[in-house]
Amino acid sequence: MIREWARTHEIAAFVLVAFGWTWTWDALYYVFDWGELLPVTLGRQWGVPIAALAVVWAGNLSVREWLGRVLDWRLRPVLFGAALLVPLFITNVQPVVRSLGGGSVSYSPPGSLPAIALFVVAQVLLLGGVEEIGWRGFLQPRVQESTSVLTAGLGIGVLWWVWHLPLFIGHEQYTLEPAFLAQYTLFVVGASAVFGALVNLTEGSVLPLMLMHGTVNLGPVLSGSGGVLDGTGLVPVVVGAGLWWAIVFVLALRHGRAMVPAGAVTPG
């Protein structure tokens, strides 16, 4: 009975499982104070791919066949290059802007090059990157069956934001301070629209998206200070989140609400 319901209500079933897993993990994490033992993201993000796999299993598709499509690596190298370079540019142009008007910029990576590479690989394969199997690999094609790529991406962005909501309760990197909330909201929804467009260019493969997600989580390797905008909240909002929206605007201007050439839109 449950399997039949999931088969006929794929999107609702996905949302219930994804949120159920993740928010249960978050509740246990905070109630039992696991903060000193393990990072909060170690388990919460797996609710999204697990939800996708559960609904695919309940439906008429072969799980193996579906995974073969969403994890297909036989793509144009330029897609992986864009997935790596776009977030690196957006995160590192911000310290440059902070230095404008009399400041300075320095190379200040969070670790050695091998450590950075290991961090990104972990993000792609174990942490935030695995979310893309669900959000973009499963949900985006199904939502855009009844709406445009742009509308689907924006809607999933709102859902993605709500899914992160428990992190604002106690995670050290999240705060309810208005400037952070504005920046985070604009970033998540804008990036979701870009991610939604990209998965249509990969014919449904999420590997470039997983790389992009992991690179976003890396943060900047440059440090900038002393400029006229240093210390204000404008840079992460206008530049950090704004550049994602600039990409959305350019794609929509060129291709309309489809955001990609008409023949590239991936069916659900």
C-alpha positions as CSV (number, residue, x, y, z in Angstrom):
1,M,0.0,0.0,0.0
2,I,2.8,2.4,0.9
3,R,4.7,1.5,-2.2
4,E,1.7,2.0,-4.4
5,W,1.2,5.5,-2.8
6,A,4.8,6.4,-3.4
7,R,4.5,5.2,-7.0
8,T,1.6,7.5,-7.7
9,H,2.8,10.4,-5.5
10,E,6.5,10.5,-6.3
11,I,7.3,14.1,-5.3
12,A,5.3,14.0,-2.1
13,A,6.9,10.7,-1.1
14,F,10.4,12.1,-1.8
15,V,9.8,15.2,0.3
16,L,8.4,13.1,3.2
17,V,11.3,10.7,3.3
18,A,14.0,13.4,2.7
19,F,12.7,15.7,5.4
20,G,11.8,12.8,7.7
21,W,15.3,11.4,7.7
22,T,17.1,14.7,7.9
23,W,15.0,16.4,10.5
24,T,15.0,13.3,12.7
25,W,18.8,13.2,12.5
26,D,18.9,16.9,13.4
27,A,16.6,16.4,16.4
28,L,18.7,13.5,17.7
29,Y,21.9,15.5,17.1
30,Y,20.7,18.5,19.1
31,V,18.9,16.5,21.9
32,F,21.9,14.2,22.6
33,D,24.5,17.0,22.0
34,W,26.5,15.1,19.4
35,G,28.3,18.3,18.4
36,E,31.6,17.2,19.9
37,L,31.6,13.8,18.3
38,L,30.8,14.3,14.7
39,P,29.9,17.0,12.2
40,V,26.1,17.6,11.8
41,T,26.3,17.1,8.1
42,L,27.7,13.5,8.4
43,G,24.2,12.0,8.4
44,R,21.6,14.7,7.6
45,Q,22.4,15.1,3.9
46,W,21.9,11.4,3.2
47,G,18.1,11.8,3.6
48,V,18.0,13.3,0.2
49,P,19.6,10.5,-1.9
50,I,17.9,7.9,0.2
51,A,14.5,9.5,-0.5
52,A,15.3,9.5,-4.2
53,L,16.4,5.8,-4.1
54,A,13.3,4.8,-2.1
55,V,10.9,6.4,-4.5
56,V,12.6,5.1,-7.6
57,W,12.6,1.6,-6.0
58,A,8.8,2.0,-5.3
59,G,8.2,2.9,-8.9
60,N,8.6,1.2,-12.3
61,L,12.2,2.2,-12.9
62,S,15.2,-0.1,-12.2
63,V,17.3,1.5,-9.4
64,R,20.4,0.3,-11.2
65,E,19.4,1.8,-14.5
66,W,18.4,5.1,-12.8
67,L,21.7,5.4,-10.9
68,G,23.5,4.6,-14.1
69,R,21.9,7.7,-15.7
70,V,22.3,10.1,-12.8
71,L,25.9,9.1,-12.2
72,D,27.0,8.9,-15.8
73,W,30.5,10.2,-16.0
74,R,30.7,10.2,-19.8
75,L,30.2,13.9,-20.2
76,R,32.0,16.8,-21.9
77,P,35.0,17.9,-19.8
78,V,33.8,21.5,-20.1
79,L,30.9,20.7,-17.8
80,F,33.2,19.5,-15.1
81,G,35.4,22.5,-15.7
82,A,32.5,24.9,-15.3
83,A,31.3,23.1,-12.2
84,L,34.7,23.7,-10.6
85,L,35.5,27.2,-11.9
86,V,32.1,28.9,-11.4
87,P,31.9,28.5,-7.6
88,L,35.7,29.1,-7.2
89,F,35.3,32.4,-9.1
90,I,32.2,33.5,-7.1
91,T,33.7,32.7,-3.7
92,N,37.1,34.3,-4.5
93,V,35.9,37.4,-6.2
94,Q,34.3,38.5,-2.8
95,P,37.6,39.0,-1.0
96,V,38.9,40.9,-4.0
97,V,35.9,43.2,-3.8
98,R,36.5,43.7,0.0
99,S,40.0,44.9,-0.8
100,L,39.0,47.6,-3.3
101,G,39.7,51.1,-2.3
102,G,43.0,50.7,-0.4
103,G,43.0,47.2,0.9
104,S,45.0,44.1,0.1
105,V,44.5,40.6,-1.2
106,S,46.5,37.5,-0.2
107,Y,46.5,33.8,-1.0
108,S,45.2,32.3,2.2
109,P,43.9,28.7,1.5
110,P,42.2,26.8,4.3
111,G,44.9,24.1,4.1
112,S,47.5,22.5,1.9
113,L,46.6,21.5,-1.7
114,P,46.3,17.8,-0.8
115,A,44.1,18.7,2.1
116,I,41.9,20.9,-0.1
117,A,41.6,18.2,-2.7
118,L,40.6,15.6,0.0
119,F,38.0,18.0,1.4
120,V,36.4,18.5,-2.0
121,V,36.4,14.7,-2.7
122,A,34.8,14.1,0.7
123,Q,32.2,16.8,0.0
124,V,31.4,15.3,-3.4
125,L,31.2,11.6,-2.3
126,L,30.1,11.8,1.4
127,L,28.8,15.2,2.4
128,G,26.9,17.9,0.6
129,G,27.5,16.6,-2.9
130,V,25.3,13.6,-2.4
131,E,22.3,15.8,-2.0
132,E,22.4,16.4,-5.8
133,I,21.3,12.8,-6.4
134,G,18.0,13.8,-4.9
135,W,17.5,17.5,-5.6
136,R,18.7,17.6,-9.1
137,G,18.9,14.0,-10.2
138,F,15.4,13.0,-9.0
139,L,13.3,16.1,-8.2
140,Q,14.3,18.6,-10.8
141,P,13.2,16.5,-13.9
142,R,9.9,15.6,-12.2
143,V,9.0,19.1,-11.2
144,Q,9.8,20.6,-14.6
145,E,7.5,18.1,-16.3
146,S,4.6,20.5,-15.3
147,T,6.5,23.8,-15.3
148,S,9.6,25.4,-16.7
149,V,13.2,24.7,-15.8
150,L,13.5,28.1,-14.1
151,T,10.3,27.7,-12.0
152,A,11.3,24.2,-11.0
153,G,14.8,25.3,-10.0
154,L,13.5,28.3,-7.9
155,G,10.8,26.1,-6.3
156,I,13.3,23.4,-5.4
157,G,15.6,26.2,-4.0
158,V,12.9,27.3,-1.6
159,L,12.4,23.6,-0.5
160,W,16.2,23.3,-0.2
161,W,16.2,26.3,2.1
162,V,13.5,24.9,4.3
163,W,15.3,21.6,4.5
164,H,18.3,23.4,5.9
165,L,16.2,25.2,8.5
166,P,17.2,23.1,11.6
167,L,20.8,24.2,11.1
168,F,19.8,27.7,12.2
169,I,19.0,26.3,15.6
170,G,22.5,25.5,16.7
171,H,25.0,25.0,13.9
172,E,28.0,27.3,14.3
173,Q,28.1,28.3,10.7
174,Y,24.4,29.4,10.6
175,T,22.8,32.4,12.3
176,L,19.5,34.1,12.4
177,E,21.2,37.5,11.9
178,P,19.2,39.3,9.1
179,A,22.1,40.0,6.8
180,F,23.2,36.3,6.9
181,L,19.6,35.2,6.3
182,A,19.2,37.5,3.3
183,Q,22.5,36.3,1.8
184,Y,21.8,32.7,2.5
185,T,18.3,32.8,1.1
186,L,19.3,34.6,-2.1
187,F,22.3,32.2,-2.6
188,V,20.4,29.0,-2.1
189,V,17.5,29.9,-4.3
190,G,19.7,31.4,-7.0
191,A,22.2,28.6,-7.0
192,S,19.3,26.1,-7.2
193,A,18.1,27.6,-10.4
194,V,21.6,27.4,-11.9
195,F,22.0,23.8,-10.7
196,G,18.6,23.0,-12.2
197,A,19.7,24.4,-15.6
198,L,23.1,22.5,-15.5
199,V,21.5,19.1,-14.9
200,N,19.6,19.6,-18.1
201,L,22.8,20.1,-20.0
202,T,24.2,16.8,-18.6
203,E,21.2,14.8,-19.7
204,G,20.4,14.1,-16.1
205,S,23.8,13.2,-14.7
206,V,24.6,14.9,-11.4
207,L,28.3,14.3,-11.2
208,P,29.2,17.9,-12.3
209,L,26.6,19.1,-9.8
210,M,28.1,17.1,-7.0
211,L,31.5,18.7,-7.9
212,M,30.0,22.1,-8.0
213,H,28.3,21.6,-4.6
214,G,31.5,20.4,-3.0
215,T,33.5,23.3,-4.5
216,V,30.9,25.8,-3.1
217,N,31.4,24.3,0.3
218,L,35.1,24.8,0.1
219,G,34.9,28.5,0.4
220,P,37.5,31.1,-0.7
221,V,41.3,30.5,-1.0
222,L,41.9,34.2,-1.1
223,S,41.7,36.7,1.8
224,G,40.9,40.4,1.2
225,S,40.6,43.3,3.7
226,G,41.0,47.0,4.1
227,G,38.8,48.2,1.3
228,V,35.9,50.5,1.5
229,L,33.4,47.7,1.6
230,D,35.3,45.6,4.2
231,G,33.2,44.8,7.2
232,T,29.9,45.4,5.5
233,G,27.3,42.8,4.7
234,L,26.9,44.0,1.1
235,V,29.7,41.9,-0.4
236,P,28.2,38.4,0.3
237,V,24.7,39.6,-0.6
238,V,25.4,41.6,-3.7
239,V,28.5,39.7,-5.0
240,G,28.3,36.3,-3.4
241,A,24.5,35.6,-3.9
242,G,24.2,38.2,-6.7
243,L,26.5,36.5,-9.1
244,W,24.4,33.3,-9.0
245,W,21.4,35.4,-9.9
246,A,23.4,37.1,-12.7
247,I,23.9,33.6,-14.2
248,V,20.2,32.9,-13.9
249,F,19.4,36.3,-15.6
250,V,21.8,35.6,-18.5
251,L,20.5,32.1,-19.1
252,A,16.9,33.3,-18.9
253,L,17.6,36.2,-21.2
254,R,19.1,33.8,-23.8
255,H,16.8,30.8,-23.5
256,G,13.7,32.0,-21.7
257,R,12.3,30.1,-18.8
258,A,13.8,26.9,-20.2
259,M,17.2,28.3,-19.3
260,V,18.9,25.8,-21.8
261,P,18.4,25.0,-25.5
262,A,15.0,23.4,-25.9
263,G,16.4,20.1,-27.0
264,A,18.5,19.8,-23.8
265,V,15.6,19.7,-21.3
266,T,15.8,16.4,-19.5
267,P,12.5,14.4,-19.2
268,G,11.5,13.1,-15.8
